[in-house]
Amino acid sequence: MRRFSIRMQPTTTTATRRFAPLGKPFAADVQARKLEGVVFDVDGTLCEPQTYMFSEMRSALGIPRSRDILEHVYSLPSPTEQHEAMEAIRSIERTAMVNQVAQPGLERLMAYLDAHKIRKGICTRNFDAPVHNLLSKFLEGSLFHPIVTRDFRPPKPDPAGILHIARSWGLVHPSKGEAGLPDAGSEGHKPASGQAGLDQLVETQAGESVADASGLIMVGDSIDDMTAGHRAGAKTVLLVNDVNRDLVDHEHTDAVISRLDELIELLENGLI
């Protein structure tokens, strides 16, 4: 019996059409488009959730649960304070990464994507050490590139990281324009609040193309993942667990799976 669910789209447009089934030879079709790649979150997605870290981080920083951890760090008045706060949360992550456990179905899904030559990227709010620890421990030899970590700003739920991955794969809108996605770490990337999708991009160099993430899938377990994917124009897949079931019917969630390898059936049969 199927354990995944799919949010039905009311119309077939460039933004809402499904991906062509990977179980059949690809043929251009107005009803379906080619899957260009899959972007994954890390904690709670590629590995089982280690949510206890967040309470430890907030305790170390002296902030309430309602305060976003990274927003707090970036808001500190001096570089020294920011560095010390960031190192405090990195220390917690380093301790936790020793106990990382792979999500059920992880290796099977990655083997399927690799067999079909589907590009894989990572967009996470973790720093790089836990990410590389997980990949070396469970997925040695399976390529993920690019890997967007905490050093890329702004972080999820901003779509910038996913759009950066799209551009790195050469996925851009055919029309030329003056809007584009700055490189990771570029200064001055402060999207206006309330804007979404392509409007979220800021002007960079004249003539720079605009990232197109409509051929991507974002797989994650949080509202940040679903919102970042939705705002980037990608399809979103929620890996559901006991604490995120409220996101199953969220408007930013396109499909829901209960273990990673359930994504294979969606891709094989063009169900997303």
Phi and psi in degrees as a GROMACS rama.xvg file:
@    title "Ramachandran Plot"
@    xaxis  label "Phi"
@    yaxis  label "Psi"
@TYPE xy
-66.4464  140.976  ARG-2
-114.626  4.63546  ARG-3
-106.01  162.596  PHE-4
-133.024  157.252  SER-5
-131.194  132.802  ILE-6
-81.2145  117.965  ARG-7
-73.2014  136.273  MET-8
-93.3949  137.688  GLN-9
-73.3449  -24.4836  PRO-10
-136.297  166.163  THR-11
-109.978  102.684  THR-12
-128.359  176.561  THR-13
-56.667  -35.0401  THR-14
-81.4153  -26.2884  ALA-15
-111.719  -10.6447  THR-16
-64.0697  155.588  ARG-17
-84.6225  167.429  ARG-18
-83.4016  146.257  PHE-19
-62.7016  140.32  ALA-20
-62.7169  133.589  PRO-21
-74.5357  -14.7577  LEU-22
-77.7347  -2.23734  GLY-23
-129.059  155.046  LYS-24
-58.6136  138.951  PRO-25
-72.0275  134.672  PHE-26
-137.696  132.995  ALA-27
-57.6846  133.097  ALA-28
-149.475  133.953  ASP-29
-64.8196  -21.8911  VAL-30
-87.0509  -13.8376  GLN-31
-146.953  153.906  ALA-32
-127.968  164.698  ARG-33
-75.218  136.491  LYS-34
-75.0522  123.258  LEU-35
-95.9148  -18.3201  GLU-36
166.478  165.374  GLY-37
-125.906  132.546  VAL-38
-109.555  134.382  VAL-39
-118.804  142.156  PHE-40
-75.6795  172.607  ASP-41
-110.122  -77.5714  VAL-42
-65.1194  123.322  ASP-43
88.235  -6.62755  GLY-44
-121.581  -65.8651  THR-45
-78.4749  -30.6292  LEU-46
-123.273  160.834  CYS-47
-64.4707  150.33  GLU-48
-59.287  140.099  PRO-49
-122.128  58.9229  GLN-50
-67.3935  -18.1374  THR-51
-61.0928  -22.0597  TYR-52
-58.9929  -36.7067  MET-53
-68.4662  -38.1334  PHE-54
-68.3993  -35.882  SER-55
-65.7986  -39.6702  GLU-56
-64.8402  -45.9143  MET-57
-64.8465  -34.6976  ARG-58
-65.7733  -42.581  SER-59
-65.4983  -32.5829  ALA-60
-91.6689  -12.8163  LEU-61
70.0478  39.8277  GLY-62
-121.913  154.186  ILE-63
-76.7638  168.722  PRO-64
-62.3292  -29.271  ARG-65
-72.9236  -13.0641  SER-66
-92.1284  127.704  ARG-67
-68.0281  131.031  ASP-68
-63.2126  -49.7386  ILE-69
-69.5399  -36.8256  LEU-70
-59.8886  -39.4813  GLU-71
-63.8563  -46.6425  HIS-72
-60.4022  -47.7733  VAL-73
-68.1219  -19.3035  TYR-74
-86.1661  -9.1902  SER-75
-64.2579  144.325  LEU-76
-71.1452  -23.4602  PRO-77
-127.491  152.124  SER-78
-57.2106  -35.6996  PRO-79
-63.8371  -44.9079  THR-80
-64.8794  -40.0204  GLU-81
-63.6587  -43.2452  GLN-82
-62.1155  -45.7149  HIS-83
-64.2859  -40.9394  GLU-84
-66.8022  -41.8983  ALA-85
-65.2427  -38.828  MET-86
-66.7134  -32.9144  GLU-87
-63.1085  -42.0631  ALA-88
-78.3193  -29.7402  ILE-89
-63.4979  -38.0507  ARG-90
-60.6394  -39.7501  SER-91
-66.2568  -40.9369  ILE-92
-66.3023  -38.5367  GLU-93
-62.4896  -40.1606  ARG-94
-66.2884  -42.1538  THR-95
-70.2395  -32.2189  ALA-96
-65.6679  -21.416  MET-97
-62.106  -28.4655  VAL-98
-103.692  18.325  ASN-99
-60.2141  138.758  GLN-100
-124.612  130.091  VAL-101
-65.9902  143.988  ALA-102
-67.3097  143.431  GLN-103
-55.2659  135.368  PRO-104
84.9441  2.10518  GLY-105
-59.6684  -55.9864  LEU-106
-64.7834  -38.0151  GLU-107
-65.4037  -42.8864  ARG-108
-64.6566  -44.6513  LEU-109
-65.9919  -37.0848  MET-110
-63.4714  -37.8807  ALA-111
-65.9027  -46.9208  TYR-112
-63.0937  -41.7539  LEU-113
-63.9943  -39.7188  ASP-114
-64.1039  -30.5224  ALA-115
-97.3173  8.58309  HIS-116
55.5316  42.083  LYS-117
-91.291  125.538  ILE-118
-65.9621  146.162  ARG-119
-127.598  133.076  LYS-120
-129.169  170.029  GLY-121
-129.322  135.935  ILE-122
-133.955  108.877  CYS-123
-138.452  157.54  THR-124
-93.5631  1.78646  ARG-125
-72.7269  164.024  ASN-126
-90.9096  176.81  PHE-127
-70.1275  -31.2257  ASP-128
-59.9424  -50.4085  ALA-129
-61.9208  -32.5451  PRO-130
-65.1688  -50.7946  VAL-131
-70.1012  -29.5787  HIS-132
-62.23  -45.6219  ASN-133
-64.5059  -43.9275  LEU-134
-65.8493  -41.2574  LEU-135
-71.253  -29.4064  SER-136
-79.8029  -38.4035  LYS-137
-118.561  -21.4595  PHE-138
-134.265  38.602  LEU-139
-59.8634  128.633  GLU-140
94.6396  -10.0793  GLY-141
-97.7919  119.422  SER-142
-82.0652  130.065  LEU-143
-123.13  120.086  PHE-144
-161.749  131.107  HIS-145
-80.2957  164.591  PRO-146
-111.544  108.948  ILE-147
-95.8693  116.019  VAL-148
-114.202  -166.345  THR-149
-59.0017  -25.8878  ARG-150
-66.7247  -19.7226  ASP-151
-84.0198  127.753  PHE-152
-125.179  145.322  ARG-153
-79.3429  150.633  PRO-154
-79.9661  171.669  PRO-155
-54.7122  142.789  LYS-156
-84.348  3.73665  PRO-157
-62.5213  140.077  ASP-158
-79.2493  -0.0941089  PRO-159
-56.2651  -41.3093  ALA-160
-63.4411  -41.9405  GLY-161
-68.2313  -39.712  ILE-162
-66.7609  -33.9965  LEU-163
-62.1203  -42.1622  HIS-164
-63.1021  -43.5142  ILE-165
-58.1895  -46.0606  ALA-166
-66.3522  -35.7664  ARG-167
-65.9491  -23.9854  SER-168
-91.208  5.66165  TRP-169
78.2234  19.5809  GLY-170
-94.3051  102.066  LEU-171
-136.034  156.756  VAL-172
-69.7643  141.921  HIS-173
-66.028  -29.2953  PRO-174
-76.8216  142.647  SER-175
-85.4247  149.83  LYS-176
-161.066  -177.775  GLY-177
-103.65  5.20334  GLU-178
-102.105  143.209  ALA-179
-165.43  179.329  GLY-180
-102.331  123.122  LEU-181
-64.9021  158.618  PRO-182
-66.6414  159.569  ASP-183
-56.4636  133.107  ALA-184
84.1678  0.856614  GLY-185
-68.5662  147.799  SER-186
-83.9395  153.755  GLU-187
85.5563  4.59889  GLY-188
-84.756  90.6982  HIS-189
-128.622  88.5409  LYS-190
-61.5332  147.373  PRO-191
-71.4866  138.137  ALA-192
-67.0023  145.109  SER-193
89.1607  -11.6777  GLY-194
-90.0359  154.077  GLN-195
-141.024  168.126  ALA-196
58.3922  -136.339  GLY-197
-65.1941  -28.2548  LEU-198
-65.4282  -15.8846  ASP-199
-73.1366  -19.251  GLN-200
-74.0332  154.603  LEU-201
-112.103  160.083  VAL-202
-70.0093  134.973  GLU-203
-122.677  -129.974  THR-204
-76.2232  142.059  GLN-205
-57.9622  134.569  ALA-206
88.2493  -4.54363  GLY-207
-71.7295  137.068  GLU-208
-76.1488  164.112  SER-209
-102.051  131.07  VAL-210
-61.4219  141.461  ALA-211
-123.059  104.301  ASP-212
-98.9913  11.9373  ALA-213
-69.0635  -13.6144  SER-214
-95.934  12.0714  GLY-215
-112.553  160.242  LEU-216
-119.693  132.943  ILE-217
-104.347  121.29  MET-218
-109.591  124.719  VAL-219
-159.234  -174.169  GLY-220
-128.978  6.13116  ASP-221
-129.251  165.687  SER-222
-63.9193  -32.6953  ILE-223
-59.8468  -41.9144  ASP-224
-65.8238  -47.085  ASP-225
-65.2314  -42.6988  MET-226
-69.3963  -42.1936  THR-227
-61.0287  -45.0709  ALA-228
-63.3022  -45.3681  GLY-229
-62.3233  -44.8225  HIS-230
-69.9258  -26.4345  ARG-231
-77.3124  -17.7101  ALA-232
96.8713  8.21887  GLY-233
-86.9712  163.393  ALA-234
-78.1963  150.285  LYS-235
-122.044  140.351  THR-236
-126.712  122.645  VAL-237
-92.5222  125.356  LEU-238
-88.1746  102.678  LEU-239
-79.6085  146.135  VAL-240
-143.807  -171.884  ASN-241
-68.4394  -19.8223  ASP-242
-107.815  -4.58455  VAL-243
-120.086  19.572  ASN-244
-64.2815  -19.7598  ARG-245
-66.5996  -14.8964  ASP-246
-88.4662  -7.99925  LEU-247
-57.1107  -42.2479  VAL-248
-101.915  14.9258  ASP-249
-69.4904  145.907  HIS-250
-64.2398  -18.2051  GLU-251
-91.089  -1.9034  HIS-252
-100.929  121.3  THR-253
-92.894  -33.768  ASP-254
-149.933  157.266  ALA-255
-131.596  132.65  VAL-256
-128.254  155.241  ILE-257
-104.405  -10.5369  SER-258
-151.693  154.707  ARG-259
-59.4073  -40.9249  LEU-260
-73.6282  -4.46249  ASP-261
-69.2769  -18.6278  GLU-262
-64.2585  -25.306  LEU-263
-59.625  -45.4116  ILE-264
-64.0967  -38.2185  GLU-265
-61.6136  -43.4713  LEU-266
-74.5471  -40.8916  LEU-267
-60.0551  -37.1244  GLU-268
-108.443  7.1223  ASN-269
63.1974  44.4827  GLY-270
-95.3649  3.65569  LEU-271
